[in-house]
Every structure is written in structure tokens, then in C-alpha cells.
């Protein structure tokens, strides 16, 4: 399975105009570990402070679409539901229904995702 989180990190790094080595030197990351993370060989970090560091490095403002994409990609790739969603009882109570809908109709989910993307 391709790494959505890793691909996102790489896209953000390239958008910042930095090679892998430049990025690692500038922000004190290990180039081997960063490369493995970007290629999906390592799981996304669970450490919220590391995710916040990536968000800050790439200038992602809290609550923006890109910021949520970073956090959501990390959580989903780790097989988790994002903590902010799990903290909302209204959402948690509706998750079983959402899971059933997703199992029943993948086409419906694809249409929903298309509509969300068009609304951005």
C-alpha cells in the first residue's frame, strides 16, 4: 500500500524547494530515516510534537485543509481514527453507521469524496 503520509511529506518538502539532504540538514532530521518515511518504509509518527514540527516547518496553519490532511494521513496510515474526532462524542456515536455505509457502498463514498474535493 503506498504511503499517503510519506507522499504528502515529500510533496511539501519539494514545494518548499528542498532536496532531501537540504531538508535534513536544515531541520536536523536523519536523511535515511526521512527517506524511509517518505517512501512508506516507516510508519508515520505517532508523536504529536513531531507532527506539529512538520506542520510548522511547512507553514501549515492549524485547522487548514493541509494541516488536517497531514494529521489525518498519519492517523489513518497507523490504522487509527484521529484523536480530535475520537474526542467528539457526537462523532463517535455515528461511527458505526459510517462504517456500515462504507462497507455497503464504496461508490457512494467515492462520490462523497469527489464532492468534498470540488468544494475546497
C-alpha positions in Angstrom: 0.0 0.0 0.0 1.5 3.4 -1.0 2.3 5.8 1.8 -0.1 8.8 1.7 1.7 10.4 4.6 5.1 9.9 3.1 4.0 11.2 -0.3 2.5 14.2 1.4 5.7 14.9 3.3 7.7 14.6 0.1 5.3 16.9 -1.8 5.5 19.5 0.9 9.3 19.3 1.0 9.6 19.7 -2.7 7.1 22.6 -2.7 9.5 24.2 -0.2 12.2 23.8 -2.8 14.4 21.5 -0.6 16.2 18.3 -1.6 16.1 15.5 0.9 19.6 16.3 2.2 19.0 20.0 2.3 15.8 19.5 4.3 17.5 17.1 6.8 20.5 19.4 7.3 18.3 22.5 7.8 15.9 20.8 10.2 18.2 18.2 11.8 16.5 15.1 10.6 18.3 11.9 9.7 18.3 11.5 5.8 18.0 7.8 5.9 15.0 7.8 8.3 13.4 10.7 6.4 13.8 8.9 3.1 12.2 5.7 4.6 9.4 7.8 6.0 8.7 9.4 2.6 8.8 6.1 0.8 6.4 4.5 3.3 9.1 2.2 4.8 8.4 3.7 8.3 5.1 4.3 9.8 4.0 7.9 10.3 5.0 9.4 13.6 2.5 8.9 16.5 4.3 11.7 18.5 2.1 14.8 18.2 5.1 17.0 18.8 6.8 15.6 15.7 3.7 16.1 13.6 3.5 19.7 14.9 7.1 20.2 14.0 6.4 19.1 10.4 3.4 21.3 10.2 5.4 24.3 11.5 8.3 23.6 9.1 6.0 23.6 6.1 3.9 26.6 7.3 0.7 24.6 7.8 -1.7 26.6 9.9 -3.8 24.7 12.5 -7.2 23.9 11.2 -6.4 24.4 7.5 -7.1 21.7 4.9 -3.4 20.9 4.5 -2.9 20.8 8.3 -5.8 18.3 8.7 -4.5 16.3 5.7 -1.1 15.8 7.4 -2.6 14.7 10.7 -5.4 12.6 9.1 -2.9 10.8 6.8 -0.7 10.0 9.8 -3.5 8.6 11.8 -5.2 6.6 9.0 -1.9 5.0 8.0 -1.4 3.9 11.5 -4.9 2.4 11.5 -6.3 5.0 13.9 -9.1 7.5 13.9 -7.8 11.0 14.5 -7.8 11.9 18.2 -9.8 15.1 17.7 -12.6 13.0 16.1 -12.5 10.5 18.9 -12.8 13.2 21.4 -16.2 14.3 20.0 -18.9 12.0 21.4 -21.4 13.0 18.6 -18.9 11.7 16.0 -18.0 8.6 17.9 -21.7 7.7 18.3 -22.1 7.9 14.5 -19.0 6.0 13.5 -20.7 2.5 13.4 -23.3 3.9 10.9 -20.5 5.4 8.8 -18.6 2.1 8.8 -21.7 0.2 7.6 -22.3 2.7 4.8 -18.7 2.5 3.7 -18.9 -1.3 3.6 -22.1 -1.2 1.7 -21.4 1.4 -0.9 -17.8 2.3 -1.9 -19.2 4.1 -4.9 -21.2 6.4 -2.6 -18.0 7.1 -0.7 -16.1 7.9 -3.9 -18.9 10.4 -4.9 -18.8 12.0 -1.5 -15.0 12.4 -1.7 -15.4 14.0 -5.2 -18.0 16.5 -3.8 -15.7 17.4 -0.9 -12.8 18.0 -3.2 -14.9 20.2 -5.5 -16.0 22.2 -2.5 -12.4 23.1 -1.4 
